[in-house]
Amino acid sequence: MKESFFALMETLHGGINNISSRFLAGAVGPKDQGCPELLQAVAQAHREWEMAKRVFESVTDPDLVDYAIYQVQAAQKHYTYLLRRAKEEGLGPQERV
């Protein structure tokens, strides 16, 4: 069970990392300066998601595996929600000329 979940998480992780790396690495445009709290929340949520994945990878007790899965899923949903919200606000990478 843990192996199949881990494979699924790796697939999701690759896609979300692609999106988030473009988002977090982009230049901050003039519109972004109005909402630094949201950008900070996105970065914090990404760190929490990464930490939850590390915990999942390290647990060995069967009782903790379910908890770790829940933590990874919750952190991932929070992160993707904030990314979507930031995109709706027009925050994120600006086109470089």
Secondary structure by P-SEA (a helix, b strand, c coil): caaaaaaaaaaaaaaaaaaaaaaaaccccccccccaaaaaaaaaaaaaaaaaaaaaaccccccaaaaaaaaaaaaaaaaaaaaaaaaaacccccccc
